[in-house]
Amino acid sequence: MLVLSRQREESIMIGDDIVVTVVEIRGDKIRLGIKAPADVPVHREEIYNAIQQEKSA
């Protein structure tokens, strides 16, 4: 796992067309903004896992 440090309003790039930006930091929580092409699904991990479970049922 790659671990990066970022401050508010700083971003990381994933490939050429996915941008993850730190929008806000509040105590022990952060808010992330994610820009990705419409054909790239973006989910929280628990939602992704639920979708995968549903597909296999």
Secondary structure, 3 states (H helix, E strand, C coil): CCCCCCCCCCEEEECCCEEEEEEEEECCEEEEEEECCCCCCCCCHHHHHHHHHHHHC
